């Protein structure tokens, strides 16, 4: 009888292999934390130079990190998990980059630091996602001044969607098909409500608001940022994914409206700063909330985002005034320069302020504090509304909004680098993660 072959023992790792693995694990963590590939490359290069490893070179893909040191030697490849980290962990990842850039941590300990951070991550609980989705939907419906009944409907339907998302996240391969099913069921629920109470044409945002937590606004905007940084492959792939999700959602909205005979009024589709006081003879649940009530919508969105993406008390306390400033600035500037330009100006100003805050409060990195602003400016919701309304002007407005926000963010980054030179922040530009 032949003896069983002896197990093959893995070859011991040399110092360079350990270093490559440490950098690769750090890059994978940053991808899961929501960094764009451009920003991950910048962070890894920064840490490599500060820790005495300028020979390291990096190739960053949307879900993969490749690290090599010398030509001809094999590269170390590590894949990201694909599981989006909560805001609180993203803030810790930012702190880890800053700590490692200081040079006080040996490169051999990088992988252990990343592993410890990953093992302490607690996923968003079902009640957090439910409450967050509910508040985010109701806040968005309030900001765009849908009737009171639509705000209450968004609050209830948003809670149900949050529960569904929490359950679907445990199903491997659910992916984008879930967005179609949720969009269909949500629109059908609004249609049945309209039919039962004989409401008539439904404002477009009353249909789109409950879906706010699903809109890939951050993915699309992040794709434009990567494309503007000449990361054509990753930017194009993200953009196609974001458009695919919007397409599934739009198809679900159309199918749900067709199935229930729902008539959607797209005439009210507008940008955030274009919402004005509108006189109405309707009363009761069909009446429109006053403009001043929109400030409660801002607070509801801030709390909803913090719960749905697990920001923690400190980051929540930062996001509420941040979103209030963003909303106020957009409303003030829109009559002067138009909604598209106002989006870019506000984005540029607040990104610079986020980078400034980051220098004095490391626990509030720009990566995290700027993300609610993206959701408030709702570039993804604008795109969803444009597709759902099948309006050429709305589509052009959505594209202009994406570009304006991307240019504004880039401008804020350049200004921040000029102001804080030579003591430049170690944190790359902030990006959005699929909401």
Protein Blocks (a to p, Z undefined) as FASTA:
>chain_A
ZZdddddddddddfklmmmmmmmmmmmmmmmnopafklmmmmmmmmmmmnopakbccddd
fkbccddfbehiacdddddehiacdfklmmmmmmmmmmmmnopacfklmmmmmmmmmmmp
ccddfklmmmmmmmmmmmmmmmnopafklmmmmmmmmmmmmmmmmmmmmpghklmmlmmm
mmmmmmmmmmmmmmmnonojadfklmmmmmmmmpcklmmmmmmmmmmnopaklmmmmmmm
mmmmmmmmmmmmmmmmmmnopacdfklgccfklpccdddfbehjlbccdfklmmmmmmmm
mmmmmmmnonojmlmmmmmmmmmmmmmmmmmmmmmnojklmmmmmmmmmmmmmmmmmmmm
mmlcfklmmmmmmmmnommlmmmmmmmnopaklmmmmmmmmmmmmmmmmmmmmmmmmmmp
cbdcfbdcdddddZZ
